[in-house]
Structure formats: C-alpha cells, structure tokens
C-alpha cells in the first residue's frame, strides 16, 4: 500500500466538535470534550464524590481510633499491648497520608505556598501599572455609562460586580480552577437574574454580559492570566518549541488550498497571522476570541479566492494549522486556558466564536501529535527533517515572505542561475582536463609503439657509389639547340 493511501486525513467532522454528552453545544479538549455547562456539572459531581469519600475516610479513621482507645482503657496494666501499638502506628500513617486530601479543598495548594515562601512575585513596572490604571479607569467609565440605560437593573449589576471583585480578593490563595468555577458561577447567576428577575431581553442580556466580562476581567487579568501556580508557562514553551521544530512543513504537505502567489490572498494570509499573534496583547477573553474569529475569517476568504468557490470545513482546518505553524503565536496555551477559564461560557458553547475557538484547539492538538504519516512522509524522512539533518525541497513561492521586494527575489534568482552556470563551467573544465590528459596519454602510447616498431625493424639506407651528374649531361647535341627567346618590345 502506498504512503498516499495510508495518509491520515486532516479532517474533523462537525459532530466531533460538539459536546460528547450530546447537548448540542461546542465541546473543548480542555474540558475533555464537554461543553462549559456539562463540564461544570461533571466537575461538580466528581468533586462532591471526592469530598464525600474523604469525609467517609476521616469518619472511619476517627471511629477506629475511638474503638482502639476504648479497648486500650479496658486492658489491665499501664502499658498498651504490642498489638495496639502497631495499630496506632498503622493508623497514624494512613491518616497522615489520606486525610490531607480533605484539607486541599480548604487551604491553598502546597505548590503555591512553596513558591510564595521561595520568592515574592516581581512587582510590575511603573509604566505597566500606569497603563493598567488608565485602561481600568476608561473601562469603568464606559461600564457606568452603559449601565445607565438599564436603570435599576444596571445599579444591581454594578453592585453585584463590586461584590464579586471583593470576593475574589479574599480568594487569592485559591487555585486557578476554583477561581474559574467561581467566575463561571457568577456569569451564570447574573445572566439568569437579568433574564428572569429584571426581564431583560436575551439580546440585551448577551450585551450586558459582554460588558460585565470586560469590567471584571480588566481588573483580574494580571492575577489570573498564566498564574505561577499552574504549568501554563511550561506548556507555552513546549508548544513554541514544537512549532519551531516544524518550521520546514510546507503548505503542500498539509494540502492547504491557498495560493499565496495571488497578491490578495497573500495579504489575507499576512492579516490572519497578524490577528492570531495580536491575541496575546488583549486582556479581555472576548477580545482574544475576536482575534481568533478575525484570523479564521481571513482564512475562509483566502480559500474562497484561491478556489473561486465557498470554503469548506475540510479546507479550513489544514489552513488554520498552517497559519499557526507560520505565526507561532506567543503564549498560545496560556491564552487558550485563559479564554477557557474566564470567558462568558455562552460564547464558547455556540456561535461562530465557539466554532473557531474549538477548531483552534483541534489545530493545536493536531500539531502536538503531528507525525510523518500525517504529512505523507516516511518515518525516516520525518525524523531527519525534525532533527535538522535534511530539509524538504521548497517551491520558490514557499521560500520568500509575501512582503519581500520583487527586485530582491529577482536578484536571488539571478544568483541561483549564476551558481548553476558556475557549476556547469566547473564540470566542463574538469571534463576538458580529463580529455587533455587522455590525449597526452594517447600520444605517449603511439610514440612508444612507433619506437618499439622502429627498434624491432630498423630502417637501413644504403648510399650510392656513383656521383650525381647534371640532368642534361647525357645530351650531346646541346650546341644545336636554338638560342633562348628574348623579350621584344613592339611600338604600338
């Protein structure tokens, strides 16, 4: 079977993007394939089950301790029996090992405490603090102006947001997942209250939730984005290193239906790369999602112009993978986790934002698992390219950036032609020297053969004994010849 027939297609079915619980919303690899709502339900069930099991364990150990203590009091003599001493040691070890899981739900993680003891977090620079302060003030003014249109409901929203921010300040020692769950609960409760208590229309509820997210996340961004208690930074470095190692992947390997030789398409590819890189500069989850959506729309337009027909989902995912490989966005995993944890869940569950975000998560998962079979390469070729021992041949359009000056391209093409001519000239000179050597060898061989023949068959020339006479010596009637003719001049 050929490699082409064995190739694993870059394809994600629409059903694979949806929540695996069958609710109809978009799922997410970060939520193990569930949507935000189903994931929270599953997380709560698992957490409650764990808490229940831990309390049952604690109660069982306490009961065993009481029984052992009662039996020791009933025994005769001041010293406890040897069996009771062993039981005490076993019970103490088990309790120390297992009951600590209960404390994790009520105290900060040991990892965060260790990091806190080791070193204090670096204070932000004054310029960065001023920038945050200016943006926070601007967002606050915009939020207050927006709430005026909601009258009493607006006052209640502002009050709830302030209470939420104060509660978060008291939860700074909590891990990031608990803060995420607390934020998601706030979003859900606020939306329900607006719709059910204040009777706000659904479209107005969505608009209000966007403004609430902007207001609170502008203040929480520096505390909850890529926190030290997580491994987000480590994942960022791993993904960046992986993408950097895949720099040799060409559009042809991914079957990308985009022709960058078309100027309009080339501009769209540049804009898509710019959008996905710009995501890291945004502070609000919705704005980060907008960058992903903008990038995806540029991709769809580029495919449409190249193929002269509407783009399909099968064309979109390979092109998105190619754009991510070409852009290598900074802190990619941190941005994905930040959006997953603190974005308004309704945006991730439905709509184009949720669709494009889910595809980006799939693209990152594909890049992490990319192998030779996915690129129609043998395992040996893939390993050589990854190690840098070899590089695939590229088309001229793949070598240059889209914004490179045409004159520079032409200059390098001419240099390539000169290099090729130089190689041809070197080959001709080498062949000419070889021919010259062959001719010299042939001449020497012929001379040697002639010499051998001459030596074997020498040429003996015998000299004549008679003296050479004049040609006319035998003509005895010389005197009878007429005199020679003399030139005569005739007068005309």
Phi, psi and omega in degrees: 000136183284164179295328182295320180287337180270355187296136177274120185289146174273089187214134175234118179290152181303323181293333180288341179277344184274162179302133183287353176276351176085022181278346178098351178271167179286136176270181183208132178304329179294337177255024178058036177088356179271162169279176183299316183295311182293325179296318179296321177297315179294321180296318179295318178299313181296321181291316179297322178296318179295317179298317180298316179296320180293320178292321177299320178296316180298318179295321180295317179295321178295320179295317179296324179294318179296318179296317179296322179294319180295321179292327179289327179290328180281346181284149179278144178098158183279334184267137175291153181294162180297322180296321179293324179298318178295320180296319179300316180296315180297315182296320180296317179297315182295320181293318179296324184283322191258325186289342179298337178296331178292321184292337183296334181281349185240350181232162178293153182293151180297329181296317180292323179294321179296317180294325179293320179291326184291312183203150177278145178297147181291136178285140180294155181293153180303320181297319179293321178297317178298320179298314178299318182296316180297315180294321179297317178296318181295316179296323179297316179296316179298321182293319179295318177297322180294320184290341180298332180285346181261357177055239184296322177297325177294319177298319179294321179298316180297319179296316180295323179294318179295319177296321178297315181296322177294321178295323179295323178301326179279349181254020183299331180278352179287156177286167188293329181291324177292321176295322178297315179296320178297319179292316179297322176297320179296315177303311185295315182294321180294316179296317179297319181293319179297319185281322186266318184273313183268357176055041178280135179300152183304320180293326177288327177297316180297318179296318180295320180294326176297318180291323177296315178300318180296319183293312186280324184284336173298326179277329185267352189306309185291345180265332188246352178273121179049059181291158183291339183281358180247173176258026181299317181295321177297319178294323177301312181295322179296315181293318179298317178296320179295314180295322179296324178289340181261024183297341185275353183292130182258161176301327181295324180294327181267359183058047180280120183274053182230129179254104182283355174288339175283120186305318181296320178293320179300319178295322180292324177296318178297318179294322178297317178296319179297318181297315184290330176285324182293342180306324184291339182276351181272151183253338184261133180306321180296321179292324176295319176297323179298324177295318178296318179295317178299318177300315183294322179293323175297322179295314179300318179294320179296318178294319181298318180290321180295313184270351181058036178199161181301143181282150178252168179295328179292332176278329187291313186298313178300323180291322176297319177300316180297318180296318179296319178296322182284328183274323187047065186300143179289143176049048186297311182293322179298319178293320178297315180294321179297315178296316182298321186279324193234005177279152173304118189300332181296332180287329181274341184271332183219173174079177183291327177300314179296321180295312182292322179295319179296321177294323177296319177298320177294321179297318179294318178297322178294317180298320180295331183252011184300134178222181183297321182297325179294334183253013181061040179238154173285162180297324180294315179298316181300316181293323179293319178293320181293325181278350181084007179288336180213165179221136181292151177290135182245150171287160183301325181290339180276338186284322189262148171288156185292335182263012180289140181298133179302325179297321177295318177301314181295323179298316180290328174296317178296321177296323177296319178296318178297321177297319178295318177297321178298319177296318178297319180297319178298321178295320180295316180298319179298315179293324179294318178295324177295317178296319179299317179297319178298320179294318178297316178298321180294318179297316179296321179296317180295316180298318180296319180294318179297319181296319178298318180294317180298319179292326180284322180236084183290150180261114179258121180253118181272135180274146182279142180277337181272144178284147180286134182254170177290155183298321184264017183293333183274354180276107184273347182254039181297326185288343181272357179287148178290158179293157180292153181287140178251143179291142182236147179252126179253135179277125183273000000 
